[in-house]
Amino acid sequence: MRLATILVIVPLAALVSCAGWEVRPESAIIMAPADQVWNTTLDLLRERDFKTDLQDNAKRDVRATRDIILRVVYDRATPTTTQKAQHRIDLSVRSGGEDRSVVEVVYRVDRLVEEERAFRFLRDLRDRIAIQAGGAAPSPPRR
């Protein structure tokens, strides 16, 4: 009995201790001034239909969300129901020196961190800055 209690308590204690861990943001260095990267970031979020929840232009921090409709159920007996997935971005742009910026992003889908989407957003931002600078966007890697 005592062994069974220990086997249950230890995993529960591990789960509780993990709940307080901070999420590590994905980051990228972009070779452009922080103001340009910040303005391009806001444009990219608007183009992708993100709604700004919190925005601090002085600190260059933004939290934005986007609801993506997965399924709409129509039924005469009940009101229409919609299943959505909420995408949320927490992003900051910091100056990393002359003509260099550090961008950090945490991308969540319904509260789960999505690293692949964070990397995609950073790649798209880097490509957009390269195009603005007059260069071509790098071609995707071939498989």
Backbone torsions as a table, in degrees:
resi	resn	phi	psi	omega
1	MET	NA	-43.1	-177.8
2	ARG	-64.8	-39.9	178.8
3	LEU	-63.2	-41.0	178.8
4	ALA	-63.2	-39.8	178.3
5	THR	-64.3	-42.2	178.9
6	ILE	-64.8	-40.9	-179.8
7	LEU	-64.4	-28.8	178.0
8	VAL	-83.1	-41.5	-175.6
9	ILE	-69.4	-40.1	-177.4
10	VAL	-61.4	-49.5	177.5
11	PRO	-62.7	-36.2	178.2
12	LEU	-65.1	-40.5	177.9
13	ALA	-64.1	-38.1	178.4
14	ALA	-64.7	-41.0	178.5
15	LEU	-64.2	-42.3	179.8
16	VAL	-64.1	-41.2	-179.1
17	SER	-68.4	-31.1	178.8
18	CYS	-72.3	-25.9	-175.8
19	ALA	-62.2	-27.6	-178.0
20	GLY	-89.9	-2.5	-178.4
21	TRP	-67.7	143.0	175.8
22	GLU	-81.1	149.4	176.6
23	VAL	-85.8	131.7	179.3
24	ARG	-83.2	122.6	179.2
25	PRO	-74.3	151.3	171.3
26	GLU	-81.4	146.8	-177.4
27	SER	-137.1	160.2	177.6
28	ALA	-147.8	148.7	172.0
29	ILE	-101.2	126.0	180.0
30	ILE	-117.3	129.2	-175.8
31	MET	-82.4	77.6	177.3
32	ALA	-164.4	157.1	178.1
33	PRO	-61.6	148.2	-176.1
34	ALA	-59.7	-37.5	179.5
35	ASP	-63.3	-40.8	179.0
36	GLN	-65.7	-43.7	179.8
37	VAL	-64.0	-41.2	179.1
38	TRP	-61.1	-49.5	-179.4
39	ASN	-64.2	-38.8	178.0
40	THR	-67.1	-37.9	176.8
41	THR	-59.9	-47.4	179.8
42	LEU	-62.3	-40.5	177.3
43	ASP	-62.7	-43.9	-179.2
44	LEU	-63.9	-40.5	177.2
45	LEU	-63.8	-42.8	178.7
46	ARG	-63.8	-42.8	179.7
47	GLU	-60.6	-31.0	-178.6
48	ARG	-93.7	15.3	175.0
49	ASP	64.3	30.2	172.9
50	PHE	-81.1	140.1	175.3
51	LYS	-99.4	132.3	-178.5
52	THR	-77.7	122.2	176.7
53	ASP	-92.9	-47.1	178.0
54	LEU	-136.4	135.6	178.8
55	GLN	-144.3	125.3	176.6
56	ASP	-123.0	100.2	-177.3
57	ASN	-68.0	-31.0	-179.8
58	ALA	-67.0	-41.8	179.0
59	LYS	-90.4	-11.3	-175.5
60	ARG	58.9	51.3	176.0
61	ASP	-118.5	141.6	178.2
62	VAL	-145.0	145.3	168.7
63	ARG	-124.9	125.5	-177.9
64	ALA	-135.4	149.1	179.7
65	THR	-130.7	157.4	178.6
66	ARG	-146.4	127.1	176.4
67	ASP	-95.5	124.6	178.1
68	ILE	-108.8	122.8	-178.2
69	ILE	-78.1	122.1	179.5
70	LEU	-91.7	-38.1	-176.3
71	ARG	-160.1	140.1	174.8
72	VAL	-117.7	128.6	-178.7
73	VAL	-111.6	119.4	177.3
74	TYR	-103.5	130.1	179.7
75	ASP	-149.3	132.6	-178.7
76	ARG	-65.8	-30.8	-175.2
77	ALA	-78.7	-26.8	-176.6
78	THR	-128.8	160.0	176.6
79	PRO	-63.5	156.8	178.3
80	THR	-61.8	132.9	177.6
81	THR	-114.4	147.2	-179.0
82	THR	-127.4	131.1	173.6
83	GLN	-100.0	126.7	-176.4
84	LYS	-125.1	155.6	168.9
85	ALA	-117.1	127.5	-179.9
86	GLN	-95.6	125.4	175.0
87	HIS	-102.2	135.1	-179.9
88	ARG	-134.2	135.3	177.5
89	ILE	-118.7	129.3	168.1
90	ASP	-111.8	117.5	-171.4
91	LEU	-136.2	143.1	174.6
92	SER	-138.0	146.8	177.2
93	VAL	-120.9	125.8	178.5
94	ARG	-124.0	147.5	174.9
95	SER	-71.5	132.8	179.2
96	GLY	-113.8	22.9	-176.6
97	GLY	119.2	-168.6	-177.4
98	GLU	-68.9	124.0	179.7
99	ASP	52.7	38.1	177.8
100	ARG	-144.6	136.9	-179.4
101	SER	-130.4	148.7	174.5
102	VAL	-111.3	122.6	-179.7
103	VAL	-112.3	129.7	176.2
104	GLU	-120.1	134.2	-177.3
105	VAL	-140.9	138.2	169.2
106	VAL	-118.0	121.3	-178.0
107	TYR	-112.4	121.1	-179.7
108	ARG	-118.7	144.5	170.0
109	VAL	-120.4	114.3	-175.0
110	ASP	45.9	50.8	172.9
111	ARG	75.8	-3.5	175.8
112	LEU	-95.9	132.5	-178.6
113	VAL	-71.2	132.1	-180.0
114	GLU	-114.8	97.6	-178.6
115	GLU	-65.9	-40.8	-177.3
116	GLU	-60.9	-42.9	178.9
117	ARG	-67.1	-34.7	177.2
118	ALA	-64.2	-45.7	178.8
119	PHE	-63.6	-39.4	178.0
120	ARG	-62.4	-42.5	179.1
121	PHE	-62.9	-44.3	178.2
122	LEU	-62.9	-40.2	177.9
123	ARG	-62.9	-44.8	179.8
124	ASP	-64.2	-37.9	177.9
125	LEU	-65.6	-44.9	178.4
126	ARG	-61.4	-41.9	178.3
127	ASP	-63.1	-41.7	-179.2
128	ARG	-64.0	-42.1	178.1
129	ILE	-64.3	-40.5	179.1
130	ALA	-62.9	-40.1	178.1
131	ILE	-65.6	-41.5	178.2
132	GLN	-62.5	-31.3	-178.9
133	ALA	-80.3	-2.4	177.1
134	GLY	97.1	-0.2	177.7
135	GLY	-94.9	163.7	176.7
136	ALA	-85.4	150.0	176.4
137	ALA	-68.5	141.3	179.4
138	PRO	-63.4	143.1	179.5
139	SER	-75.0	149.7	-179.1
140	PRO	-66.6	151.5	179.2
141	PRO	-64.6	143.3	179.5
142	ARG	-89.3	147.7	179.3
143	ARG	-112.4	NA	NA
